[in-house]
């Protein structure tokens, strides 16, 4: 079987994860990379062995050697690239969220269907071994009827302050809560009926970042369960890890506790730092990248090469966006909001 040609638009922190996945895959040809930053595009192309680079996504999506386009731009910049890729018959892997409006999500989904190309929103926690074990237990009936979940997914303040130049144009809801909402829908096999969300904007605003510090949300599921979600990005940057990811799930027959990142499997103490090395997301072992961050990308490559349906779809992306928009409305009005 011939190699599959890949192109990446957006070469920031997570764009490099896509670079790793494609560059290491034995059946992928990394054809072209694209970033608005010319020097970064050139540097990343050389480092990961891409054939060429560009600064205009239109050049990438029209390249005849490319079969797959990964879109790893800021969340508000997905739509035009995805639609252009679909029109040029490219299969599309879009980082979460799919888009930041319902209309844009539908536009992307429609373009993919019309042009008969595969579309996947990269909710990579479906490949997270911790969350997969939770899902297996739920599906096997070990937890009985699910009653309540508490989900905490936070980042340190360096993420919006230093890592994302565009954080003031987005929010931690799009950046982290989209993952949280998708996990809830997947694990519960249910849709969110109503949300009540509270937010505060006191810390980041003083730093010139016009985006809320955190959101605390209560989700009522259609089958009756309740979920509490905490999403913030103002944790201290002195913490040994950049994020916190914990879950407590309670059913009428069992309970599951999960701690994805602040585990104690490996703890490193030196005269310079205290750290908890990454064991699940994107660890490197003997020169190769492992972990759920790259497995979702490898899954999409397999779907294209073997003509399979992606495990996560554009419709999943649309569903998550609808919930995020309801959270935003609730935080603004101070009232519960029905998901529409």
C-alpha positions as CSV (number, residue, x, y, z in Angstrom):
1,X,0.0,0.0,0.0
2,X,1.4,3.4,-1.0
3,X,2.3,6.0,1.6
4,X,-0.4,8.4,2.8
5,X,0.5,12.1,2.3
6,X,0.0,14.3,5.3
7,X,0.0,18.1,5.8
8,X,-0.3,20.1,9.1
9,X,-1.7,23.6,9.4
10,X,-0.6,25.2,12.7
11,X,2.8,24.4,14.3
12,X,2.4,25.5,17.9
13,X,2.7,23.3,21.0
14,X,0.1,20.8,19.9
15,X,1.0,21.0,16.2
16,X,4.3,19.5,17.2
17,X,2.4,16.5,18.5
18,X,0.9,16.0,15.1
19,X,4.4,16.4,13.6
20,X,5.7,13.6,15.9
21,X,2.9,11.2,15.0
22,X,3.2,11.7,11.2
23,X,7.0,11.8,11.1
24,X,7.3,8.5,13.0
25,X,4.6,6.6,11.1
26,X,6.0,4.0,8.7
27,X,3.3,4.5,6.1
28,X,3.0,8.3,6.2
29,X,4.8,10.8,4.0
30,X,5.0,14.2,5.7
31,X,4.5,16.3,2.6
32,X,4.0,19.9,3.8
33,X,3.7,22.0,7.0
34,X,2.2,25.4,7.3
35,X,2.4,28.2,9.9
36,X,1.9,31.9,9.8
37,X,5.3,32.2,11.4
38,X,7.7,31.8,8.5
39,X,10.8,30.9,10.6
40,X,8.9,28.4,12.6
41,X,7.4,26.7,9.5
42,X,10.9,26.4,8.0
43,X,12.4,25.2,11.3
44,X,9.7,22.5,12.0
45,X,9.9,21.3,8.4
46,X,13.6,20.7,8.7
47,X,13.4,19.1,12.1
48,X,10.7,16.6,11.3
49,X,11.6,15.9,7.7
50,X,8.7,17.5,5.9
51,X,9.3,17.9,2.1
52,X,8.2,21.5,2.1
53,X,6.7,24.3,4.1
54,X,4.4,27.3,3.5
55,X,2.6,30.2,5.4
56,X,-0.7,30.0,3.5
57,X,-3.0,27.1,4.2
58,X,-4.5,27.4,0.7
59,X,-1.1,26.2,-0.7
60,X,-1.2,23.2,1.6
61,X,-4.8,22.0,1.0
62,X,-4.3,22.2,-2.8
63,X,-1.2,20.1,-2.8
64,X,-2.0,16.9,-4.9
65,X,0.4,14.8,-2.8
66,X,-1.6,15.4,0.4
67,X,-4.3,13.0,1.6
68,X,-4.8,14.1,5.2
69,X,-4.8,17.6,6.6
70,X,-4.4,18.2,10.3
71,X,-5.8,21.5,11.5
72,X,-4.0,22.6,14.7
73,X,-4.6,26.4,14.6
74,X,-6.3,28.4,17.3
75,X,-9.9,27.2,17.9
76,X,-11.5,30.2,16.2
77,X,-9.6,29.6,13.0
78,X,-10.7,26.1,12.1
79,X,-13.6,26.6,9.8
80,X,-12.2,28.1,6.6
81,X,-9.3,25.7,6.6
82,X,-11.5,22.7,7.1
83,X,-14.0,23.7,4.4
84,X,-11.1,24.4,1.9
85,X,-9.5,21.0,2.7
86,X,-12.8,19.2,2.2
87,X,-13.4,21.0,-1.2
88,X,-9.9,19.7,-2.2
89,X,-10.9,16.1,-1.2
90,X,-8.6,15.9,1.8
91,X,-9.4,13.9,4.9
92,X,-9.6,16.2,7.9
93,X,-8.4,15.8,11.5
94,X,-9.4,18.9,13.5
95,X,-8.1,19.7,16.9
96,X,-10.8,20.4,19.5
97,X,-13.1,22.2,19.5
98,X,-14.4,21.4,16.0
99,X,-15.5,25.1,15.7
100,X,-16.8,27.8,18.1
101,X,-20.2,28.2,16.6
102,X,-23.0,25.7,15.7
103,X,-23.2,27.2,12.2
104,X,-19.4,26.7,11.6
105,X,-19.5,23.1,13.0
106,X,-22.4,22.3,10.6
107,X,-20.5,24.0,7.7
108,X,-17.5,21.7,8.3
109,X,-19.6,18.6,8.7
110,X,-21.6,19.4,5.5
111,X,-18.4,20.1,3.5
112,X,-16.9,16.8,4.6
113,X,-20.0,14.8,3.7
114,X,-20.5,16.6,0.4
115,X,-17.0,15.8,-0.7
116,X,-17.0,12.3,0.7
117,X,-13.9,12.8,3.0
118,X,-13.4,11.6,6.5
119,X,-13.7,14.0,9.4
120,X,-12.6,13.6,13.0
121,X,-12.4,16.0,15.9
122,X,-9.4,15.1,18.0
123,X,-10.8,14.3,21.4
124,X,-7.8,12.2,22.3
125,X,-9.0,11.1,25.7
126,X,-10.8,8.2,24.0
127,X,-7.3,6.7,23.8
128,X,-6.4,7.7,27.3
129,X,-5.8,4.4,29.2
130,X,-7.2,5.7,32.4
131,X,-10.5,6.9,30.8
132,X,-10.7,3.8,28.7
133,X,-10.7,1.6,31.8
134,X,-13.4,3.8,33.2
135,X,-15.4,3.4,30.0
136,X,-15.0,-0.4,30.0
137,X,-16.2,-0.7,33.6
138,X,-19.3,1.5,32.9
139,X,-20.1,-0.5,29.7
140,X,-19.7,-3.8,31.5
141,X,-22.3,-2.7,34.0
142,X,-19.9,-2.8,37.0
143,X,-20.9,0.7,38.1
144,X,-24.7,0.0,37.8
145,X,-26.7,3.1,36.9
146,X,-24.5,6.2,36.9
147,X,-25.5,8.8,39.4
148,X,-22.8,11.5,39.7
149,X,-19.4,12.5,38.3
150,X,-16.9,15.1,39.4
151,X,-14.4,16.0,36.7
152,X,-11.5,18.4,37.3
153,X,-9.3,19.5,34.3
154,X,-7.2,22.6,35.0
155,X,-4.0,24.2,33.7
156,X,-1.3,26.3,35.3
157,X,-1.4,30.0,34.5
158,X,1.6,29.8,32.2
159,X,-0.6,28.3,29.5
160,X,-2.8,31.4,28.9
161,X,-0.1,33.8,30.0
162,X,2.9,32.4,28.1
163,X,2.1,29.5,25.8
164,X,-1.0,30.9,24.0
165,X,-0.6,34.3,22.4
166,X,-4.2,34.1,21.4
167,X,-5.7,33.1,24.8
168,X,-7.5,36.4,25.2
169,X,-9.5,35.6,22.0
170,X,-10.6,32.2,23.5
171,X,-11.3,30.7,26.9
172,X,-10.6,27.7,29.0
173,X,-14.0,26.4,28.0
174,X,-12.8,25.9,24.4
175,X,-9.4,24.8,25.5
176,X,-10.2,22.3,28.3
177,X,-13.9,22.0,28.8
178,X,-14.4,20.7,25.3
179,X,-12.4,17.7,26.4
180,X,-14.4,17.4,29.6
181,X,-17.8,17.6,27.8
182,X,-16.8,15.0,25.3
183,X,-15.6,12.6,28.0
184,X,-19.0,13.0,29.8
185,X,-20.9,12.2,26.6
186,X,-18.7,9.3,25.8
187,X,-18.7,7.7,29.3
188,X,-22.3,8.2,30.1
189,X,-23.6,7.4,26.5
190,X,-26.0,10.3,27.1
191,X,-26.5,13.9,26.1
192,X,-26.4,17.0,28.3
193,X,-29.8,18.5,28.9
194,X,-29.2,21.6,30.9
195,X,-26.2,23.4,32.4
196,X,-25.5,26.0,35.1
197,X,-22.1,27.6,35.0
198,X,-20.3,30.2,37.1
199,X,-17.2,32.1,36.0
200,X,-14.8,34.7,37.4
201,X,-12.4,37.1,35.7
202,X,-10.0,38.5,38.3
203,X,-6.5,37.1,37.8
204,X,-5.8,37.0,34.0
205,X,-7.5,40.4,33.4
206,X,-4.8,42.0,35.5
207,X,-2.2,40.5,33.1
208,X,-3.9,41.9,30.0
209,X,-5.6,38.6,29.1
210,X,-9.3,39.3,28.5
211,X,-10.5,35.8,29.3
212,X,-12.1,34.2,32.4
213,X,-9.9,32.6,35.0
214,X,-12.2,29.6,35.5
215,X,-15.6,28.0,35.0
216,X,-17.5,25.8,37.5
217,X,-20.3,23.9,35.8
218,X,-23.1,21.6,36.7
219,X,-24.5,19.5,33.9
220,X,-27.8,17.6,34.1
221,X,-27.8,14.6,31.8
222,X,-31.0,13.6,29.9
223,X,-31.1,10.2,31.8
224,X,-30.9,11.9,35.2
225,X,-27.3,11.8,36.2
226,X,-25.5,15.0,37.3
227,X,-21.9,16.0,36.5
228,X,-19.8,18.7,38.2
229,X,-17.0,20.1,36.0
230,X,-14.1,22.3,37.0
231,X,-12.1,24.0,34.3
232,X,-9.5,26.7,35.1
233,X,-6.1,27.9,33.9
234,X,-4.8,29.9,36.8
235,X,-3.1,27.2,38.9
236,X,0.4,28.2,40.2
237,X,3.2,27.8,37.7
238,X,5.3,26.4,40.5
239,X,3.4,23.2,40.3
240,X,5.4,20.1,39.1
241,X,2.9,19.5,36.3
242,X,1.2,21.8,33.9
243,X,-2.3,20.4,34.4
244,X,-4.6,18.7,36.9
245,X,-6.8,15.9,35.7
246,X,-8.9,14.0,38.2
247,X,-12.3,12.2,38.1
248,X,-14.7,10.6,40.6
249,X,-17.5,8.6,39.1
250,X,-20.3,7.2,41.3
251,X,-22.9,4.6,40.3
252,X,-25.4,2.7,42.3
253,X,-23.1,-0.3,42.3
254,X,-19.6,1.1,42.4
255,X,-17.2,4.0,42.4
256,X,-14.2,4.8,40.3
257,X,-11.4,7.3,41.1
258,X,-9.0,8.4,38.4
259,X,-5.9,10.6,38.5
260,X,-4.3,11.0,35.1
261,X,-1.4,13.3,35.7
262,X,-0.6,13.9,39.4
263,X,0.0,10.2,40.0
264,X,2.8,8.8,42.1
265,X,4.0,6.1,39.8
266,X,7.2,8.1,39.1
267,X,8.2,11.1,41.1
268,X,11.5,12.9,40.3
269,X,13.3,15.1,42.8
270,X,16.5,17.0,41.9
271,X,18.3,20.1,43.2
272,X,16.5,22.0,40.4
273,X,13.0,20.8,40.4
274,X,10.3,18.4,41.6
275,X,8.5,16.7,38.7
276,X,6.0,14.0,37.8
277,X,7.1,12.7,34.4
278,X,4.4,12.1,31.8
279,X,3.5,8.5,31.5
280,X,0.2,8.6,29.6
281,X,-0.1,11.7,27.3
282,X,3.1,11.8,25.2
283,X,6.0,10.0,26.7
284,X,9.1,9.1,24.7
285,X,10.4,5.6,25.0
286,X,13.6,4.5,23.2
287,X,13.3,7.3,20.7
288,X,9.6,6.8,19.8
289,X,6.6,8.8,21.0
290,X,3.8,6.9,22.8
291,X,0.7,7.9,24.6
292,X,-2.9,8.9,23.9
293,X,-1.9,12.2,22.5
294,X,-0.5,10.5,19.4
295,X,-2.6,7.4,19.3
296,X,-5.7,9.4,18.3
297,X,-3.8,10.7,15.3
298,X,-2.5,7.2,14.4
299,X,-6.1,6.0,14.6
300,X,-7.2,8.6,12.0
301,X,-4.3,7.6,9.8
302,X,-5.5,4.0,10.0
303,X,-9.1,5.1,9.2
304,X,-7.9,6.8,6.0
305,X,-5.6,4.0,4.9
306,X,-8.1,1.2,5.7
307,X,-11.3,3.1,4.9
308,X,-12.7,2.9,8.4
309,X,-15.1,5.3,10.2
310,X,-13.3,7.4,12.8
311,X,-14.1,6.6,16.4
312,X,-14.8,10.3,17.1
313,X,-16.9,12.2,14.5
314,X,-17.7,15.7,13.4
315,X,-21.1,15.2,15.1
316,X,-19.3,14.6,18.4
317,X,-17.5,17.9,17.9
318,X,-20.8,19.7,17.2
319,X,-22.4,18.2,20.3
320,X,-19.6,19.4,22.5
321,X,-19.7,22.9,21.0
322,X,-23.4,23.1,21.7
323,X,-22.7,22.4,25.4
324,X,-19.9,24.9,25.6
325,X,-22.1,27.6,24.2
326,X,-24.7,26.8,26.8
327,X,-22.1,27.1,29.5
328,X,-21.0,30.5,28.2
329,X,-24.6,31.7,28.1
330,X,-25.2,30.4,31.6
331,X,-22.1,32.1,33.0
332,X,-23.2,35.4,31.3
333,X,-26.8,35.3,32.5
334,X,-26.4,33.7,35.8
335,X,-29.2,31.2,35.0
336,X,-29.4,27.5,34.0
337,X,-29.5,27.1,30.2
338,X,-31.0,24.3,28.2
339,X,-28.6,22.8,25.6
340,X,-30.0,23.6,22.1
